[in-house]
Amino acid sequence: MALDRITLTGFRNHLATRLEGTTHFNLLVGENGAGKTNVLEALSLLAPGRGLRRAALTDLPAQRGDGGFAVSADLGEAVRLGTGLVPDRPGRRAVQVNGAEVPAVRLGEWLSIGWLTPAMDRLFAEGAGSRRRYLDRLVLALEPGHARIAARAEAALRERNRLLSADAEPEPAWLEAIEAQLAEAGALVAQARARLVEQLGAALAALPDAPFARPELHYQAGGPREAQELAAALAATRRRDRAAGRTLTGPHRDELAVTMASKAMPAAECSTGEQKAMLIAITLAHADLLDPDRPGLLLLDEVAAHLDPLRREALFERLRAGRAQVWLTGTEPAPFAAILAEAAAWQVSEGRAEHL
């Protein structure tokens, strides 16, 4: 199954855009600012979370609209996915499957979505929090239940931090109960991240060092990965954490360390081109891990533009062999000459899309 009959209503600069007749390769061509990435962002909202830009809901409606937006798409012949914002409920994203309202986390049960954007070129230079979010997004594409578990861990962490930073000494029994919740959910989050890094590492190890720089991934845990051990660690560090006003042990302190295999060099010290190549390698390896029984979607924003012909051809060959439906953007068709004959392509201009 693949996405088709996609509609964007009042989303960013797309007042009323419809895309249909999709194939394995789908290409959006247009000038900078035309609205190509807005289409990819809309598609990314058919997964749990805040989408590829991590934008606030109130930033997504069109300026000329009523304050709401809607994105919908058919998944095969029997499933209709939809999400949006109702003007009179500005703080809550609405999600529907076949017209029935469901929690946003349920979207992950229907579709696996991954993406690579120019903004992610800074991933290795940013703080560890960016890499944890990246890990969780990759996990979610493989394990839909991860969103609920991560949300439980985050809620328990916020509550423990609130108790630790309060003026009054926290009630031990209440703190112990919160720590039990944090340990249970946090251990599952850490285990899922470690499992993903192991799977990705095995897939990447089988690849050559060229044409894309091959990365080595190392999961660095911020605390014990077993619930009982994590609960004990949280209990033992209460005094320290209360002095700090926050929890200093747990999966919220995890780190993903990445090195370039051929140079044994940390990714943060590699060139911009090498970092981009490693991100492409990770993205392709992750796409190979997708569940064949759950449709996949791969959103690649301006990925081909800065690749030489050899690497572009290698990229297209890997994507052609993959299971995921692929969406690519570019300012002109020329870099995509090798796939134009088999791609569905649209010219995007001022928030409108027309078949090429």
C-alpha positions as CSV (number, residue, x, y, z in Angstrom):
1,M,0.0,0.0,0.0
2,A,1.1,3.6,-0.7
3,L,-0.3,7.0,0.0
4,D,-2.4,8.6,-2.7
5,R,-5.1,11.2,-3.2
6,I,-3.3,13.6,-0.7
7,T,-5.1,16.8,0.1
8,L,-3.7,19.9,2.0
9,T,-6.3,22.5,3.0
10,G,-5.3,25.7,4.6
11,F,-1.8,24.3,5.4
12,R,1.1,26.8,5.3
13,N,0.9,28.3,1.8
14,H,-1.3,25.5,0.4
15,L,-4.9,26.7,0.5
16,A,-6.2,23.8,-1.5
17,T,-3.7,21.3,-3.0
18,R,-4.4,17.8,-4.2
19,L,-1.8,15.3,-5.2
20,E,-2.9,12.0,-6.8
21,G,-1.5,9.4,-9.1
22,T,1.5,8.7,-6.9
23,T,4.1,6.0,-7.5
24,H,7.2,4.6,-5.8
25,F,9.1,7.8,-6.6
26,N,7.3,11.1,-6.2
27,L,9.1,14.4,-7.1
28,L,8.2,17.9,-6.1
29,V,10.0,20.6,-8.3
30,G,9.9,24.3,-7.8
31,E,11.7,27.4,-6.8
32,N,12.8,28.0,-3.2
33,G,9.8,29.1,-1.1
34,A,7.3,27.6,-3.5
35,G,5.9,25.2,-0.9
36,K,7.7,21.9,-1.7
37,T,8.9,21.3,1.9
38,N,5.5,22.3,3.1
39,V,4.1,19.2,1.3
40,L,6.7,17.0,3.0
41,E,5.9,18.6,6.3
42,A,2.2,17.9,5.8
43,L,3.0,14.2,5.0
44,S,5.2,14.0,8.1
45,L,2.2,14.9,10.3
46,L,0.6,11.6,9.3
47,A,3.0,10.1,12.0
48,P,2.9,10.8,15.8
49,G,4.8,13.9,16.8
50,R,5.4,17.4,15.6
51,G,6.5,16.7,12.1
52,L,9.8,17.3,10.3
53,R,10.0,21.0,11.3
54,R,8.8,20.4,14.9
55,A,6.6,23.4,14.5
56,A,3.9,24.6,16.9
57,L,0.4,23.7,15.8
58,T,-0.6,27.4,15.6
59,D,2.2,28.0,13.1
60,L,0.8,25.6,10.5
61,P,-2.5,27.1,9.3
62,A,-2.4,29.4,6.2
63,Q,-2.3,33.1,7.0
64,R,-5.3,33.7,4.8
65,G,-7.3,30.9,6.4
66,D,-9.6,30.5,9.4
67,G,-6.9,29.4,11.8
68,G,-7.3,25.7,11.1
69,F,-5.8,23.2,8.6
70,A,-6.4,19.7,7.3
71,V,-4.1,17.1,5.8
72,S,-5.5,13.8,4.5
73,A,-4.5,10.8,2.4
74,D,-5.6,7.4,1.2
75,L,-3.5,4.5,2.3
76,G,-4.4,1.9,-0.2
77,E,-8.1,1.5,-1.0
78,A,-9.5,0.9,2.4
79,V,-7.8,3.4,4.8
80,R,-8.2,7.2,5.0
81,L,-5.8,9.0,7.3
82,G,-6.3,12.6,8.3
83,T,-5.0,15.2,10.7
84,G,-5.5,18.9,11.3
85,L,-6.3,21.7,13.6
86,V,-9.9,22.8,14.3
87,P,-10.0,26.6,14.9
88,D,-12.0,26.3,18.1
89,R,-9.5,23.8,19.5
90,P,-6.2,25.6,18.8
91,G,-4.1,23.6,21.2
92,R,-5.1,20.1,20.1
93,R,-4.3,18.3,16.9
94,A,-7.2,16.3,15.5
95,V,-6.4,12.9,14.1
96,Q,-8.8,10.6,12.2
97,V,-8.6,7.1,10.7
98,N,-11.5,6.4,8.3
99,G,-13.4,9.3,9.8
100,A,-13.2,8.1,13.4
101,E,-11.2,10.3,15.8
102,V,-8.2,8.5,17.4
103,P,-5.1,9.6,19.4
104,A,-2.2,10.8,17.4
105,V,0.0,7.9,18.5
106,R,-2.3,5.5,16.6
107,L,-1.0,6.9,13.3
108,G,2.2,5.0,13.9
109,E,0.3,1.7,13.6
110,W,-0.7,2.5,10.0
111,L,2.4,4.1,8.5
112,S,6.2,4.3,9.1
113,I,7.6,7.7,8.1
114,G,11.2,8.7,8.0
115,W,12.8,11.9,6.6
116,L,16.0,13.7,5.9
117,T,16.1,17.5,5.6
118,P,18.8,20.2,5.2
119,A,18.2,21.3,8.8
120,M,19.4,17.8,10.0
121,D,22.8,18.6,8.6
122,R,23.5,20.1,12.0
123,L,22.5,17.0,13.9
124,F,26.1,16.0,14.9
125,A,27.0,19.5,16.0
126,E,23.9,20.2,18.1
127,G,23.2,19.1,21.7
128,A,22.5,15.5,22.7
129,G,18.8,16.3,22.9
130,S,18.5,16.6,19.2
131,R,20.1,13.2,18.7
132,R,17.8,11.6,21.3
133,R,14.8,12.9,19.4
134,Y,16.3,11.6,16.2
135,L,16.8,8.2,17.8
136,D,13.2,8.1,19.1
137,R,11.8,9.0,15.7
138,L,13.8,6.1,14.1
139,V,12.5,3.8,16.8
140,L,8.9,4.9,16.3
141,A,9.1,4.0,12.6
142,L,9.9,0.4,13.6
143,E,8.0,0.2,16.9
144,P,4.7,2.1,17.0
145,G,4.2,1.6,20.7
146,H,7.3,3.6,21.5
147,A,5.4,6.9,21.4
148,R,3.2,5.9,24.3
149,I,6.1,4.6,26.4
150,A,8.2,7.7,25.7
151,A,5.3,10.0,26.7
152,R,4.9,8.1,30.0
153,A,8.6,8.4,30.7
154,E,8.5,12.2,30.0
155,A,5.5,12.7,32.1
156,A,7.0,10.9,35.1
157,L,10.3,12.8,34.6
158,R,8.5,16.1,34.7
159,E,6.7,15.1,37.9
160,R,9.8,13.9,39.6
161,N,11.6,17.2,38.6
162,R,8.7,19.2,40.0
163,L,8.8,17.4,43.3
164,L,12.6,17.7,43.5
165,S,12.5,21.5,42.8
166,A,9.7,22.2,45.3
167,D,10.5,24.2,48.4
168,A,9.1,21.5,50.7
169,E,10.8,18.1,51.1
170,P,9.0,15.6,48.8
171,E,6.9,12.9,50.4
172,P,9.0,9.7,50.1
173,A,6.1,7.5,49.3
174,W,5.0,9.8,46.5
175,L,8.5,10.2,45.1
176,E,9.0,6.4,45.2
177,A,5.8,5.9,43.2
178,I,6.9,8.4,40.6
179,E,10.3,6.9,40.4
180,A,8.8,3.5,39.8
181,Q,6.8,4.8,36.8
182,L,9.9,6.6,35.5
183,A,12.0,3.5,35.9
184,E,9.5,1.2,34.2
185,A,8.9,3.4,31.1
186,G,12.4,4.8,31.0
187,A,14.0,1.4,30.9
188,L,11.8,0.4,28.0
189,V,12.8,3.7,26.1
190,A,16.5,3.0,26.7
191,Q,16.1,-0.6,25.6
192,A,14.3,0.4,22.4
193,R,17.0,2.9,21.6
194,A,19.8,0.4,22.2
195,R,18.0,-2.2,20.1
196,L,17.7,0.3,17.2
197,V,21.3,1.3,17.4
198,E,22.3,-2.4,17.3
199,Q,20.1,-3.1,14.3
200,L,21.3,-0.1,12.5
201,G,24.9,-0.9,13.3
202,A,24.6,-4.4,11.8
203,A,23.0,-3.0,8.7
204,L,25.7,-0.3,8.3
205,A,28.6,-2.7,9.0
206,A,27.6,-4.7,5.9
207,L,27.9,-1.6,3.7
208,P,31.1,-0.5,1.9
209,D,32.8,2.8,2.9
210,A,31.8,4.3,-0.5
211,P,30.0,5.9,-2.2
212,F,28.5,7.2,1.1
213,A,30.7,7.6,4.1
214,R,29.9,4.7,6.5
215,P,29.2,5.7,10.1
216,E,29.6,3.7,13.2
217,L,27.0,4.2,15.9
218,H,27.5,3.9,19.6
219,Y,24.6,4.1,22.1
220,Q,25.7,5.7,25.4
221,A,23.2,5.1,28.1
222,G,22.4,7.9,30.6
223,G,21.5,5.3,33.3
224,P,20.7,1.6,33.9
225,R,18.6,-0.1,31.2
226,E,16.7,-2.4,33.6
227,A,13.8,-1.0,35.5
228,Q,14.8,-2.4,38.9
229,E,18.3,-1.0,38.5
230,L,17.1,2.4,37.3
231,A,14.6,2.7,40.2
232,A,17.5,1.9,42.6
233,A,19.7,4.5,41.0
234,L,16.9,7.2,41.1
235,A,16.4,6.5,44.8
236,A,20.1,6.6,45.6
237,T,20.5,10.0,43.9
238,R,17.6,11.9,45.4
239,R,19.7,14.2,47.5
240,R,22.0,15.0,44.6
241,D,19.1,15.6,42.2
242,R,17.3,17.7,44.7
243,A,20.3,19.9,45.0
244,A,20.5,20.2,41.2
245,G,16.7,20.7,40.9
246,R,16.4,18.0,38.2
247,T,17.0,14.3,37.5
248,L,20.5,13.6,36.4
249,T,20.2,9.8,35.7
250,G,18.0,8.1,33.1
251,P,17.3,7.9,29.4
252,H,16.8,11.6,29.1
253,R,20.6,11.7,29.4
254,D,21.3,9.2,26.7
255,E,23.7,10.1,23.8
256,L,24.2,8.8,20.3
257,A,27.9,8.9,19.4
258,V,28.7,8.7,15.7
259,T,32.1,8.2,14.0
260,M,33.2,8.0,10.4
261,A,34.4,4.4,10.0
262,S,37.1,5.0,7.4
263,K,38.8,7.8,9.5
264,A,37.8,6.8,13.0
265,M,36.8,10.4,13.4
266,P,33.8,11.8,15.4
267,A,31.1,12.9,13.1
268,A,31.1,16.4,14.7
269,E,34.7,16.8,13.4
270,C,34.0,15.6,9.9
271,S,33.3,17.9,6.9
272,T,29.8,19.0,6.1
273,G,29.8,16.7,3.0
274,E,31.0,13.7,5.1
275,Q,28.3,14.4,7.7
276,K,25.6,14.6,5.0
277,A,26.9,11.3,3.5
278,M,26.7,9.6,6.9
279,L,23.1,10.9,7.4
280,I,22.1,9.5,4.0
281,A,23.7,6.1,4.9
282,I,21.8,6.0,8.2
283,T,18.6,7.0,6.5
284,L,18.9,4.2,3.9
285,A,19.9,1.6,6.4
286,H,17.0,2.5,8.6
287,A,14.6,2.3,5.6
288,D,15.8,-1.3,5.0
289,L,14.7,-2.2,8.5
290,L,11.1,-1.1,8.0
291,D,8.4,-3.7,8.7
292,P,7.3,-5.1,5.3
293,D,3.8,-5.5,6.6
294,R,3.5,-1.8,7.5
295,P,3.6,0.8,4.6
296,G,6.7,3.1,4.7
297,L,7.2,6.7,3.6
298,L,10.6,8.3,3.1
299,L,10.7,12.1,2.7
300,L,13.9,13.5,1.3
301,D,14.2,17.3,1.1
302,E,16.8,18.6,-1.3
303,V,18.9,15.5,-0.8
304,A,20.0,15.0,-4.5
305,A,21.0,18.6,-5.3
306,H,24.5,18.4,-3.6
307,L,25.4,14.9,-4.7
308,D,27.7,14.2,-7.6
309,P,26.3,11.9,-10.4
310,L,27.9,8.8,-9.0
311,R,26.3,9.2,-5.5
312,R,23.0,10.3,-7.0
313,E,22.8,7.1,-9.0
314,A,23.7,5.1,-6.0
315,L,21.0,6.8,-4.0
316,F,18.4,6.2,-6.6
317,E,19.3,2.5,-6.9
318,R,19.0,2.0,-3.1
319,L,15.7,3.8,-3.0
320,R,14.4,1.9,-6.0
321,A,15.2,-1.4,-4.2
322,G,13.6,-0.2,-1.0
323,R,10.0,-0.9,0.2
324,A,9.2,2.7,1.2
325,Q,7.3,5.2,-1.0
326,V,9.8,8.0,-1.7
327,W,9.1,11.8,-1.9
328,L,11.9,14.0,-3.1
329,T,12.2,17.8,-3.6
330,G,14.4,19.8,-5.9
331,T,14.6,23.2,-7.7
332,E,14.7,21.6,-11.1
333,P,14.2,18.1,-12.7
334,A,17.7,17.7,-14.1
335,P,19.3,16.0,-11.0
336,F,16.4,13.4,-11.2
337,A,16.8,12.5,-14.8
338,A,17.6,8.9,-13.9
339,I,14.2,8.4,-12.3
340,L,11.9,10.8,-14.2
341,A,10.5,8.1,-16.4
342,E,9.2,6.2,-13.4
343,A,8.3,9.0,-11.1
344,A,5.2,11.0,-10.5
345,A,6.3,14.6,-10.6
346,W,4.6,17.9,-9.8
347,Q,5.6,21.5,-10.4
348,V,5.0,23.5,-7.2
349,S,4.5,27.2,-7.4
350,E,3.0,29.6,-4.8
351,G,1.3,26.8,-2.9
352,R,-0.1,25.1,-5.9
353,A,1.0,21.7,-7.5
354,E,0.5,20.7,-11.1
355,H,1.6,17.4,-12.7
356,L,4.6,17.7,-14.9
